[in-house]
Amino acid sequence: MTLQMVGPFPLEVFYLLLLLVFVSTMFIAFKRPIYEAMFLTFCFTIVMTGRYDIFVKYLLYPATQSSLFYIIVGFLSLAYILGKTRVVEKLINIILAIFGGLPGGAGYVALFGSSGLAMMTGTGPGNVAATGVFTIPAMIKSGFSRPLAATTEMAASMLGNQMGPGLNLVGFGILVALFPEKNYDLATFWLALWIVGGWLALQRLITLIILCKKEGVRPIPKEEKPKLSDALKKGWDAILLPFFILTPIIISSKCKPLLEARYGIDGAGAFSSTVLMFTVGVCAVYALINGKEAVKQAEGEFSFKVIFEMFKNSMRSVVPVGATIYFAYAISLIFKEIAMAEAIEAWVLGFGLSKLGWAILIVLFTALLGMVLPGSSQVALLGAAIITTGAAVGINPFLIAAVMPAITGVMEGMTPPLSLGLFTAMGIAESKYWPTAKLAYIWIFGNMLVSVLLLIGVIPIFVG
């Protein structure tokens, strides 16, 4: 394609640079909430491109033409319910009983507990707040330095942006919009997100073992470690909750040929979306039943009125995140309309990059952006370009979309100065900034290395 140049940049790349400046100004200089900044960015994109004719179309599209947004909001609400019903505490106690006796056992509790919660909540800083209040004090008591306790919890919890519902699923929406002929399946994509998250969790486990050995961390004191029999007796039913979430997604992904034979391609796609929405409802009901006593203790009673208030109060946390995701999706659709991805693809291909060169460049670039921009902004502004340019150098676009949360949303919560996950963990650990920030870069570089290896295919994801 013929590129219209503005100085050394194609016009579309110049648009992108203007948007990066605009978002940074709104978020950093004017300190506007990110959901508000994303709405203003959507409006700014319309004005900048002069495409007023598509304003209403793409403002409404995420709510009227896709079930993806409703699935995300449903899981965000479920995350709030899980916190209120204290189901997470039961799971953490079981993990604590299994791993607490090992040197650095509290760190393994943080890693496995926060990674498990990540699959259900989809929020990195939220995971830090939910599990860190239990795991960080336990780590410090067992000999972790405060910076190590904070960064261990941060690194584990930020996997929520990779494995849970939220921004990572917006990447699927962009992928489908770019390659509609591929008939990508949401359940298979979600499974790929978990596999990528599993590799990142393994990287964190290896890092944790090395750092614990270096600091000489002790096991959790025996008197503070629950007995496994007691933990299972009190919390065995909480183990079923991840099973309820995993099973429908695995069925939808692995039984795709059977579903297509029975319902057709469109029917199988509809099944994938509806089963996920149904799963949210089942899990919410189960969590409420399971956490009935915890709700009674907190609210004085367990009634429909209390449940209604619980869901109403969840909107305070769900709406800002939901709005951010909504407008991020809408912005990516505008970019598709003006063929930004094709222009950036043509421009980047002119550099003659290999798969490895592209992977290193994009991982470094998004890491730098993560220091000042939320992952939602990065995906909205760059998601289509990242996928198409990677595909142009020979990388599977499905793989790129699955790894994209690891280099945007996950890194955003880890890389100072933005690093919302890091600051949340530092607040709980009462650790000093510079020692904690320095240690954070060990986890950050590990995350970057695994991301590059995934993108170039050295580490497989087995699906897609």
N, C-alpha and C positions, 0 to 999 in steps of 0.2 A: 504494500500500500504506500501511497505518496504521503509523506509526513509534512505538515505545516509547522515550520520552525519558529520559535520565539527565542532569539539568541541561540545558545547551544542546545536548547531543549525543544522537543516536539510540543505542540500546543497542549496536548493532553497531559504531558508530564508537567508542563508549566501550571496547568489547572491543579494538579496534584500538589505541587509545591505551595501554591497559594492556600490550598485547603489545610496543609500541615501547619502553615503559619497561622491561619485563622483558628484552628482547633487549639493550638498551643497558646495563643493569645487569650482565648476564652477560658481555658482551663487553668493556665498558670498565672497570667497577668490579672485577669478579672476574677479568678477563683470561682467560676460558675460551676455548678454541679455538672458532672459529665453528661447526664441525660439531657440537660438543658443545652449544653454545648453541642450535642449531637443533633438536636432539633434545629438549632441555629445553623449548623453546618449543612444540614439538608436544604434549608432555605437559601443559604449562601451558594450552594452548588447550582440550584435552579437559576438564580440571578446571574451567576458567573457564566454559565453556559448559554443563557438566554432561552432555555427550554421550558418556558412557562406552560406550554401545552401538556406537559407530562406531570405537572405538580400534583394534581388531584389523583391521577392514576397511580403514581408510585407512593403517594402518601397513604393511600388506602390498601395497596397491594398486599403488604404483609398480613393484614387482618382479613382480607377477603379472598385471596387466591392461594393461600398456603396454610396448612395445619401446623406448620413448624412452630410458629409463634405461640400458639395455644399449648403445645406440648411443653415448651420451655417454661411458660408461666405456671403451668400445672406443677412441674417439678420444683420450681422455685417456692411455691406454696408448700409443697411437701417438705422441703428443707426446714421451713419455719416450724411446721408441725412436729418434725422429728426432734427439734430442739426443745419444744415445750413439753413433749411427752417423755423426755429423758431416755429415749430408747438408745441413744448414742452412748450414754453412761454404761448401760448394760454390756454393750459390745466391747467398750474399752476395758471394763473389769475382766472380761474373759481373756482378752489379749494380754492384760497385765498379769493375770494368773499364769499364762503360758510362758511369757517371755521375761517377766519381771525378775526371775532368779538369775538371768544371764548378766555378765558385766555389760553395763550400758543398756540394761533391759528397758528402762523407762524410755530410751530413745527408740527402741523397736516398737514400743507401745504407741509412741507418737507417730512413727512412720506407718505402721499398719492400720492404726486407728484412724488417722487423718486421711490416709489413702482410701480406706474403705468408705469413710464419710464422703470423700470427694466424688465417689461414683454416684452418690445420691443427691448431693446438694448443688454442685457446679459453681461454688464460690470459694476462691482462695482465702481472702481475708476473713470471710465468714467462718471457714473451717478453723482458722487460727483461733478466732474468738470462741468457737464452740468447744473445741477439744484442747486448746492450749491452756485453758484455765485449770485443766486436770493434769496434762502431761508436762508442762513446763516446770511447775513446782516440784513434781516427782523427779524430773531429770536433775534439777538443781540439788535436791536432797541426796541423790545418789552419786554426786560428784561431778556432774557436768558444770563447766563454766557457764556463766550467764549468756555470753555470746553464742556458745555452742548450743545451749538449750533453745535459744531464740531462733537460730538459723536452721536447726534440725526441724523444729515445728513449722517454720516458714516453708522450707523446701518440700516437706510432705504435704502440707495443706494446699500449696499452690497447684498441686495436681488436680484440684477441683476444677480449675479452668481448662484442664485437658480431658478429664474423664466424666465430669458431671454435665447435666443439662445446662445450656446457656449459650454463651458466645460461640463455643466450638461448633454448635449445630447451625449457626449462621453460615459457617464455612460450607456446610452441606447445601444450604440454599443457593449459595454462589456457585458451587460446583454443578448443581443441577441446571441452573440458569445458563451456565457456559456450555455444558455438554448434555442437552436434553435427550439426545439420541442414545446416550449410554444407559438410560434407565437405571441409574444408581438407586440402591435401596437404603433407606434411612437406618434400619436395624443393622445391616452389614457395616455401614459407616460408623455407627455408634460402637459396634464391636471393635472396629479398627482403632477408634479413639481409646478404648480401654487397653488394647494391646500396646499401643504407643505409650500409654500411661504406665503399663506394667514394666516396660523397658526402662522408663524414667525412674520408676520406683526401685528397680534393681540397681540402677546407678546410684541412687540415694542410699540404698542399703550398703553398698560397697564403700561409699564415702563415709557413712556413719561408722562402720567397723574400723576403718583406718583412723578416723578422728578420735573415737573412743579409746582405741589402743594408745594413741599418742598422748591423750590426756589422763590415762589411767583411771577411767571411770569404773565405779563399783556397781554391783547389783543393787536392786532396790532392797532396803532393809526387810528382813523376813516378816517382821511384825506388821509392815505396811502392805505386804503382798497378799491379796486375797487367795484363798484356796480355790483350786480349779473346780472342785465339786460344788462349792458354794456359789461360785460365779455362774456355773452352768445351770444350777438349780434355779437361781434368780433370773437368769438372762437367756436361757436356751431359746425361748420364743422370739427373742429379738434377732437371733441368727436367721430366722425365716424371712426377715424383711429383705435382705439382699437377694435371697433366692427368688422372691416374688418379682423383683426388678429384673434380675438376670434372665430368668427362664423365658418370658415372652419375647425378649429381644433376641435370644439365641435361637428360639424356634422360628421367629420371623426371618432371621438371617440364614440359618442353615437349612431350613425347609423351603427355601424360595422356589426351587423347581416344582415341588409338590403344590405349593400355593398358586403358582402361575398356571399349572396344568388344571387346577380346580377352578380358579377364579379369573384367569387371564392376567396379563401384565399389569393392566390398570387396577384390577381387583387386588392383586398381590401388593401393589403400592399402597392402595387404600387400607388394606389390612394392616400393613406395617405402621401407618399413622394412627389408626384407631386403636390398635392393641396397646400402643404406648400411652395414649390418653386414658384408656381403660386401666392400665397398670397403675397410673398415678392415683386414680380413685381407690383402687383396691388397697394400695399401700397406705394411703391416708387413713382409710377406715381401720386397717389393721393396726397402724401406729396408735390411733386413738384408743382402740380396745386394749392394746398392749400397755399403753401408758395411762390407763384410767386412774390408777391410784396416785400417780405423780401429778396428774391434773387436779385431782381432789385436794391433795396437799397444798398445791399452789393457789387454787381458786376457791377452796372451801366446798365445792360441789362439782359433780360431773353431770352436765345437762346440755340440752340443745342450745340454751342461751350462752353457756360458757364456750361451746364449740363455735357458735356463730361469732362471738367476740374474738375468738382465737383467729379465725379466718379473716375477720375484718382488720385486726391488728397486723396480720401478716402483710397487708397491702403496703404498709409503710416501708417494708424492705423489698417487696416484690415489684412494686410499681416503678421505682427508680431504675432498677436493673432491667425490668421488662421494657421500659421506654428506651433505654440505651440500646438494647438489642434491636428493638423495632426500627429505630431510625438508622442504625448501622446497616440493617438489611435494606432499607429504602434507599440509602445512599449508594449502596453497591449496585442496585438496579438502575439508577441514573447513569452510573459509570458504564454499565453494559449498553445502555441506550446510545451513548455518545462514542461507543467503541474505544473507550480508554484502554482496555486491556490489549486490544489488537495493536494500538499505537505504541504502547510501552513494550509489547513483545517485539515489534519490529526494531525498536530502538535498542533494546537490550541485546538482541541477536547480533546487532552490528558489532558488539564487543567480542564476539567469537568465544564465548565462555563454554567450558566443558561442564559436565554434571557436577563435578567436585567444585569447580570454580564458582558456579552459580550457587551451590548449596552454602559454601563458606560466605559468599557475598551477602546472601539474603539473611543468613543467621546473624551475621555481624550487624547488618543494617537494622534489622528488627530489634536486636539487643540495644542498639543506640537509641532507637525510637522509644523503646520501653522505659528509658530513663526519664522521659518527659510525657509520653502519651499512653493512655490506657489501651489495653488490647482491643477493646471495641472499636476505637478510632482507627487503629492499625488495620483491622480486618475490613472495616467499612471503606477505608481509603485505598488499601493496597491488596485486599484479598483476591480480587479478580486478576490483578497484575501478577501477583505471586504465583497463582495457579497456572496462568497462561504462559508466562515466561519459563517456568519450570518445565511445563509440558513441551515447550518449543525446543528445549535442550535435551529432551528424551526421557524425562521423569514422569511416571504415572500421575496424572492429575488427582486421582483418588488418594494416592499416597501423600501428595503435597497438602491436600485439604485436611487429611488426618493428622499431619504433623504440624500444621499451621498454628493450632492453639499452643503448642509447646514453645514456639518461638515468638508468640505475641502475648497472649493472656497470661501464661505461666511466667514468662520472663518479666512482664510488666510488674508483677507483684514482688519480684526478687531484686530488680536492679535499682539501686539508689540513683537519683534522689526520690523518684515517685514511690516505688516499692511499698505498696500498701500492706502487703502481707508481712514484710519485714518490720515495719513500724508497729503493727499490731502485736507481733510477737515480742518486740523489744519492750513494749509497754507492760506486758505481762511479766516478762523476765526481769524488768528493771535493769537492762543492760545498757552500757554506754554505746554511743553511736559508732565511733570510728573502729573500735575493736570488733564490733558486730558486723559492720559493713565490710571490713577486710575479710572476715571469715565467710561472709555471704558469697564472695566471689569464687570460693572453692566450689560451692554448690552451683553457682551460675555457669562456670566454665564446664563443669561436668554435664549440665543440661545442654549446653551448646554443642559439645562433642557428640553426645548421643543423638541430638537432632540432625547433625550433619551425616552421621553414619546411617541413620534411618532414611534420610532423603536420597542418598546415593545407593541404597539397597544393600549395604553391608549387613545391617540388622534387618531381618525380615518382619513383615506384619501379618503374613499368611493369608490375608483376605484382600478382596478388591482386585 
